[in-house]
Amino acid sequence: MDAVLCLVHLKAVEEMSRNGCSLDSEHAARVPSLRRAVAQLSEWRQLRPQESAESQAAPAEAALPDGWQSTLDPSSGQRYYWHVGDPAGTTTWERPS
């Protein structure tokens, strides 16, 4: 699957989680884009079971500074960051402080 599309799906699943919508909820099953996001996440976890298990077992990180968000890069499994207000959409591997 295209890496960009995979990122979009993973971001959708993360957004669901932040908003209290579980992956097995009725809402996730009814909305096609969420259904695809959940399926992609499941497929990704099957392809990378060790990385997925490690990321789930990792202790929660401290909150990011205001305006910053992060997600995992599906190709490398590494976390990357971006500032929501950046019009250029610049990303970084380094955690903002």
N, C-alpha and C positions, 0 to 999 in steps of 0.2 A: 504494500500500500504506500502511496505517496506520503512522504514524511510530513509535509505541510498539513495534509488532511488528517493524518494521525494526531498531530498537535492540536488541531481544532477539536477533534473528538475528545482528547484527553482534557483540554481546557473546559469543555462542556461538562464532563463528568466531575471535574473539580468544582465547577460552579454549582452543580447540583448538590454536591456534598456541603459546600459552604452555606447553601440555602436550606439545608435540612431535608433534601429530597433523596431518599435512599435509592440505590441502584435497582432494587427489586420492587420499587413502588409502582402503583397503578399508573401514575402520571408518566413515569419513565417508559412504561410499556405502551402508552397511548401515543406519545409524541415521536414521530419517525426519526427526527434528528437525535433525540435522546436515546432511542432504541439502538441506533447505529453507534452512538458514542459508547454505550454500555457494552455492545458486542465487540467493538474495537478494543476497549480496555480489557475485556476478557481474553481476547485473542492475544493481545500484547503480553498479558500476564502469563499465558501458556507458553509463549515463545521465550520469555525471560523469567522463568519461575524463581531462580535464585535472586536476581536483582529485585524482583517484585517483593519477595519475602523479606529481603534486607531493608527495603524502603518502608515496608509496613512495620517492621520491628524497630526501626530507628526512633529514638526519642524525638518528641515534638521540638521543633526549632522555635526560637524566640520570634516574636512578631516582627514582620518587616517594617521599615520606616513607612510613614504615610505615602501613599501613591505608588508603592512598589508592589509587584506581584511576581510569582514564580511558578514554574512547572518543570516537569522532567522532560528532557530531550529523549524521544523514543529511540533514536539511533544509538546514543551513548549511554543512556540511563543517568546522565548527569543533570543536576538542577541548573536552570538558568533564570535570569531575572530581567525585568524591564520596568520602566516607569510609565505609568498610565498616561501621564501628561506630556510625554515626549512625542512631538509630531513626527519625528523621523522613525519612531518605532525601534530605536536602538536596543539591543539586548546585550547582556554581559554574563559571563560565567561566575564573576565575583559577587559574593553576597554584599549588598549595600549595607552600610553602617549608619 
